[in-house]
């Protein structure tokens, strides 16, 4: 017989991280309720609540492993939809217009259109007997105990139906509502301070278009990824996401916006530092119009540093930390956070608030350092460049140059990028020796 931790857990937000959180919570609570403003069930296309879903997404490395642990039968669904699961080292990664040596890393990735993978996972979670989705429902505020020390639920209302408020009691509330999370406001309403925030202003714009796959396109790889760098600030992610479908997401920073008109879009593709993407799509048949999404800044909220914080409330995913999406970290980090929640619940009690908030912050530390340090490599990005950041960026630059000749370095770099090894692993003596061996002499 299942020994439940509590009667009801409520998840705010039914997107990917909310779906993963509901899957974990279903093991420990008699009932799990997912609340979302949108219609989310049986939706496999773009929806208003996820404006960035049109662009390239992937579960890389550690994210892939965690999702497979939660959904062991997922490969069959991916195969049914023709969704590739490539080795990261088999992709074509260009840094400073130079191709990293390709190698077999054992690091897998799910390369799918986000609405498709989101719909597949949500259908699996919605089918669990103790999970309920409350669609078209708005969360108005948090409910708390009389002394405000413990969150006891949420106040909700049907979208667009003022005056029809009700209370949804809960033993645990998880906020997965993304960048627009209102938890800071709700905490303030309960007499708490807002969490301290860090911002990294990057002025990123994604512009994405789908193309029909044709023979010869991406014939020896799942994706071609010219990564933006200070010398070549325009980047792209071009990959096959279904048997007949390829996605091309162009990236520009600091106000450089890839156009959405057909001619301007292709001109931008032609301006990339490698010709491979343009050669593939300049005369390909588009499946969609191009669409853009602006990402002004990476934002991290430090809930762990708050002197006072209510019990039975946790914040996950982009609501906790929203990373520059070009690093492919967001969904990957969210899976790690969800697995940490699972580990704490496995002790047989509600998670200790301070302990789990501290662990969630530690999970964010390395990927936040990777992405913000990488952003600071662009001279125009505002921010303090400590000696550690400057030396780290110089070393990563040398490493990626050396990795164009040494597949061991490609493997080491991708294991860190995939959050399978810590950032410090790149400073192991063997790695440093290989970098120096292949570094150009002056």
N, C-alpha and C positions, 0 to 999 in steps of 0.2 A: 504493500500500500504506500502511495506517495505521501511523504511528510512535507507538507507545504509550509513555507515561511510565513505566508499571510494569505488573506482572503482575496484582495484585489490590488493589482498594480495598474497604473494608468500611464500610457505613453503618449506624449504630445508630439504629433507629427507622424505621418504614415509613409514617409519616404524610405530610402534604403536603410539608414541607421535606425530609424524607428522600427522598421520591419525586423531587423536583426535583433534589436533590443527586445521586441515582443517575443521573438522565438526563444530567447534565453529566459525571459521572465515566465514563459509558459511552463517551465520545469519547476518553478518554485512558488507560484501563486495559483489559487483555485480559479481565478478569473483575471484575464488581461484585457484591458480596453484600450484600443488605439483611437485617438481623436485626431481628425484632420478636417481642414476647411474645404478641401476638394472632394470630389468623387474619385476614389482611388482604386476600388475593386474592379477587376476585369478591365483595367486601363493599361494598354500597351503602347500608347502614343503620347506625344507631348501634352503637358497640362500646365495650367496657369501657375500652380504653386511651386513649380520647379523650372524657372525660366532658363536655367543653364543646362537642362537635360539634352538639348539638341547637340551638344558638343561632345568631343571625344572623352570617353570615360573608360576606366579599366580597373579590375581588381588585380593588382600586381602582387606577386610573391607572397608575403606574409598575409596579405588580405585574401589571396586565393586560398591559402592553406586554412585560414580560419573559417571562411565561408564553406569550404568543403567539409570541415569538421561539423559544422552546424547542419549542413544539408548533404549527407552522404550520397543521395541519389541525384544530386544536381547535374553531374555529367550527362546523364541520359536526357535531361531537359535541354541542355546546351546542344547536344548532338541533334536533337529533334529540330531545333531552330537553326542549325548550321552555324553555331557560334564557335569561333576558333578558341583554342586554349594553348597558345604558343609558348615556347621557351623564350624568356626575355633576351637571352643571348643570341637567339636566331633572328631577332629583329635587326633592322639596319639603323643604328644610332650614329648620328653625325654631330660632333662637337667641333666648333670652329671650322665647319665645312670639311672635316676629316672624319672618315668612317672608322669607328672602333672595330677592332678585330672581333669577328663573330665567333661564338663558342657555345657549347652546351653547358648551361649553368644549373639545370634542374629547377630553376625558378619559373613557375608557370604564371600565366596571366589569362584573364577572361576578357577578350576583346569584343564587346557587344555595344549596341546602342543602349544607352541608359534606360529608356522606358521599357525596353524588352527585358533586360535582366531584373529591373525593379519589379515589373509585372510578374515574372516567374517566381521570384522570391516571395512577393506579397501573397500570391495565390497559395503557396505552400503554407505560409503562416496563417492565413485566413482559414485554411482547412483544419487547423488544430481545434479540437473540441472546446478548449477553454479560452479561445481568443475571439474577441468581438471588435469589429470596426465601427466607429461612430463617424460616418462621413457627413460632409456639409455641416460641420459643427465647429463653432468658434469657442476658444478658451478665453474667458474674460479675466480671470484672476486665479490666484492660488487660494486655497482654504488652509487655515492653520488652527492649531490648538489655541485655547484661550490665552496662554502666555506667549504665543507666537513661536515657541521653540520647536514645534514639529509641524510639518506639512501634512494635512489630513485629506487632501483632495483638490478638486478644481471646480470653479464655477463656469458653466458652459451655457451656450445658447445656439439654436439652429442659425446658420448663416442667414442674415437678412431678416431675422424675426425678433426684433426688439421687444422686450417685455416678456419673453418666454424663457427666462433664465431658470436653470436648475443646478443642483449641486451633485457632483459625482464624487463620492467618498473613495479614499484609497489608502492603502497601507504604505505605498511607495509611488512617487511620481518621477518620471524620467522625461526631461525636456530634450527633444531631438528636432526642434523646429527650425534649425539652421541659423543663418546669419541674422535673420530678423527676430531672433528670440526676444521675448518680452520679460524673461526672468529677471533681468536687472531692474526693470520698472516694478515688477510685482514684489520683489524683495524690498524695494524702497517703500512701497505701500504698506508693507508689514513692519516697517521700522528698522530695516537693515540698511547698510550702505550698499552702493553698487560695487561690483567687483572692479578692481583695477584692470585697465586694458593696455595692451601693446598694439601698435599699428605699424605696418610697413606699406607706405603708399607707393604703388607701382603703376597705376593707370593702365591696367591690362585690358585688352579687348580680344575676344575670340570671335572669329567669323567662320561659319561651318556650312558645308554643302555636301550632300550625298550624291554619289555617282554610281551608275551601273558598272559592275565589274565586267571585264572582257578578257579574252585570252591574252596572255602576255603581261597583264597588269598584276603587279605584286606576285609574280610567278614563283619566286624563290624565298619569299618572306611574308609574314603577316602584316608588317607595317614598316614604313620608312619615316624616320623622325629626325629632321634637322632641328636640333635644339638651339634656341636663341642664345647668343653670347654677346658680350660688349662689342666685339668686332663685327658681328652679324646679328643685330638685334631682332630681326624678323625670323620667326620660327613656324613650324608646322608639325602636325601629327596626321599621317595619312595611312589608313589601315583598312583591311577587309574585316567587316563585322557580320557578314552573312554571305551565303553563296553568291548572291547577285549584287551585293551592296558593299560599297567602299565609302568611308567617311574621310573628309578632309577638313581639319580644323586649322585655321591660320591664326597666329598670335602676333600681337603687336603691343608694345609697352610704351608708357609715358606719352599717351595720346596718339600714338601711331595706330590708326584703326584700319584693319583690312576691310576693303569695300564690300558691299553686298551686291552691287550690279555685276553682271556677268563679265563685262570687259575689265572693270576695275579689279574684280576678284582674280581673274587670270593674270593680269599685270602684276598683282601682288605675288602670286605664285611664281611668276617668272623672275621676280626679284629675290627669291630665296637663294641662299649661298650655294645650293646644289641644284642641278637641273633635273634630277630624277623624278621629282614630283610633277613638275611642269610637263615633262615628256609623257607622263602617264595620263594626265587629265586634260591637256589643252584641247584635244578633240574628242574627249569622252562624253557620253550622254548623261546629263544631270538628271537626278531623280527628284530634287527639291530645289527651291530657291535658297539662296544663301541667307543666313540669319546671324545676327551679332548679339553678343552679351558682354557687358562691361563689368569689370572687377576692379574697383578703385584701389582696394587695399586688403592685405592680409590682416586679420584681427584675432588676437588671443585674449581671452578673459581669464583672469587669475582668481578663480573661486577658492583655490586652495589657500590663498593668502589672507582671506577675510577673517577678521578676529571673531566675528559672530556669523553663524550660518545655521539655518534650520535643519533639523534632522528629516530624513525620509525624502530628500530631494536631490537629484543628480542631473548634471547637464552633460550631454554627449555630442559628438560630431561637430558640425560647423557652428553650433550654438556655443560650443566651448572654444574651438579654435578653427578658424577658416583660413586655410593655406592657399597661397598662390597655386592655382590648379595646374600650371605647366609641370609641376614636379610629381603629379600623379599620386599625392599622398592622402587626400581627403578620405576616400572610402577605405583605403588601407588602414589608416589610423583609427577610423571609426570601428573597424572590426576588432582591433586590439583593445579598444576601450570596452567594447561589449563583452569580450572574453574576460577582461578584468572584473567586470560586474558579475559575470557568471562565477568566477573563482571566489569572490567574496560571499556570494549567496550560497555557495556549496558548503560553507561552514555551518549552515542550518539556521541562520538568523539574518535579520535585516542588516545590510552593510553598515559598518561604522562610518559615520559621515566624514570625519577628518581623515581617516585612513584611506578611504577610497578616493576622496578628492585629491589627496596628496599623490596617490598612485596614478590617477588620470593625468595630473600635471607632469609627472615624470615620463609618462608615455608620450606626451606632446613635445618634451624637451628636444630630443634629437631631431625629429623632422622639422620642428620650428627653426632650429639652428641651421639645418641644411638649406631650407628654402630662403630664410631671411639673409643668410650669409651669401647665398648665390645671387639674390637680388642686389645686395650691396656691391657686387662685382661690377654692376652697371654704374658708371660714375655719376649719372644724372639722378639716380634714385636717392632721395634724402635719407639720412640716417648716420649714426655714429659708426665709424669703422675702427674697431679696436685693433691692436696689434695681432690678436688671435685671429680675427676675421681676415685681415690682410694676408697674414701668413697662410691661413687655411685656404683662401681662394687661390693664392699663388701655387700652392701644392696641388690642389685639385686641377688647376690648369695644366700643370706639368704631367699629372697622372693621366688625364684624358689624352694628351698628346702621346704619351708613352703607350697607352692602350691601343693606339692605332697600329702598333707593332707587336704587342704582347697580349694574348688572350687571357692570361692569368690576371692581368690588371683589369680587363673588361669584367671578368668574373667577380673580382674583389669590389669593383665600383658598383656593379649591379646588385650585389648582395647588400651593400649599404643603402643604395637607393631604394631597394625593396624592403628595407627595414628588417632584414634577416640577420644582419650583423651591426654592431654599434659603429658609430662614426670613427671611434678610436681605433677600430681594426685596420683602418687605412694607414695607420702609423706603425704597423708591425715591421720589424726589420726587413723581412723578405720583400714586403711591398715597397718600402723606401729604396731598397737596393735595386729593384727592378725599374722603378721610376728613374733613378739616377742613371742607370745603364742606358736607358733609351732617351734621356734628355739631351737636347742639342747642346754642344759645347760652344762657348763663345770665344 
